[in-house]
């Protein structure tokens, strides 16, 4: 068995942008799994140095907005106001998230340097390398203070962990997509190669056994 699984290109059920009867429940369970498995803690750690008393942040691929709401609560506890905008491709998701607009990370509907931070969690494994590079260019265009990205690390540990989680009371959507998400995930070295291809050289990367996280300095 190879130490690192080969990246899968199979489609997840969530990639179908039509309405799914378990969509709302799946988005909720994904947010909680992200928090329980350390993804939220990693993202918050990278985000904190970029926060000021008043901060505007775009949450890319925001889903139901739960992660953004947690970040707003944590910021408020520190006496900082985090004003959130959310963007997602799925019209059904956006309809349930009052802070969200429909759009793609590769063509952001915002002016240059119009937002302080661009944040993205648990979305990049849905993208091709070309889509990620285009997203990085767009995020650099609109962000004044920086960019924070967090996603799964492709590994057998993560895969079997997702399979184990699927034995619990997850939706059928979660049972199918969870392990596949890990197999579709990019390794941190693969993401760093995309950063360099996008012309981004000022960043810090942090890793856990399950996630990698990036804080990228704004373009000059």
Buried (B, 14 or more C-beta within 10 A) or exposed (E): EEEEBEEBEEEBBBEEEEEBEBBBBBBBBBBEBBBEBBBBBBBBBBBBEBBEEEBBBBBBBBBBBBBBBBBBEBBEEEEBEBEBBBBBBBEEBBEBBEBBBBBBBBEBEBEEBBBBBBBBBBBBBBBEBEBBBBBBBBBBBBBBBBBBBBBBBBBBEBBEBBEEBBEEEBBBBBBBBBBBBBBBBBBBEBBBBBBEEBEBEEBEBBEBEBBBBBBBBBBE
